[in-house]
């Protein structure tokens, strides 16, 4: 009788222990750490409708952060260059290496270089500068709805419906986002606007 009781207890403990181990394994498996790049940013190894919204939101936040000049400390320093007023970028973006590194978190090398060229960034006396102008965006990228248009192994194109405005004035702008898989995961290659007035 005692032998059967002891045996039953041992079997129950074994089954309970195996159950706990399985649950712990499942729990650990659900908490696989995200891959990070050298900047500490999430590497998008898989691209889908949810991830493209996250990636383009980060990319557009970076876009406007750079256009605003980065983190300035103290007085804004301006100078004249080819008849235009320029301002130096903030301390976190004030060298070519810093600017390229920051944009490379979210954009392909070609898109990054096009951005720098299109917005007339220059290197002046060893520091990066930009035309002295401000801007902003009405688009709520984080609330966009994405649908896949086309894909290859290394490139995907998504249509994003991005909301802007409030109440009865709320509207959606349709934007095409092209992402490309490079060595460091998926990055934004191009953003094509249908309505340039609100981006």
C-alpha positions, 0 to 999 in steps of 0.5 A: 500500500505504501509502495503504491502511494509513494509511486503515485506521488512520484508519478504525479510530481514527474508529470507536474514537473514536466508540465511546468517545464513545458510552460516555462519553455513556451513562455521563454519562446514567446519572449525571444529578444528582438534583434538590434542594430549597432544603434540599438534600433529594432532590426526588421527581419520580417516585413508585414503590414504591422511592421511596415507601419512601425518602420515608416512611423520611425522613419518619418519621425527621423525625417522631421527630427533631422529637418528640424535640425536635431538637438540644439543647445544654446544659440542657433548659429546661422551663416550665408551660403550661395545667397541662402541662410543656413543653420548648423545642425544640433550636437547629435547630428552636426557631423556627416558621420552622425547624420548618416548614422542616424538616417541609416537606422531607418532608410536604405543608403540610396534613400538616405543620400537622396534625402541629404541631397534633396534638402540641401544639407552641406558640410561647412567648416567641418560641421553639417548645416541645412537651409534655415527653414521649419516644417511639420506634418499633419499625417498620423503615421502610427495610425496608418493602415497598410496593404501589400501591393507587390513583393519580391524577395528583397523589395516590398511595396505597400499602400498606406492609408494615413489619417490626418485631421480631426472630427468631421475634417478627418481624412486619409492620404494614400501613400505608397511605401517601398521597403528594401531588405539589405544586410541590416534588415528591412529599411525604407527605400522610398515614400511616394505621396499622393497629396503633397500638401499634408505630409 
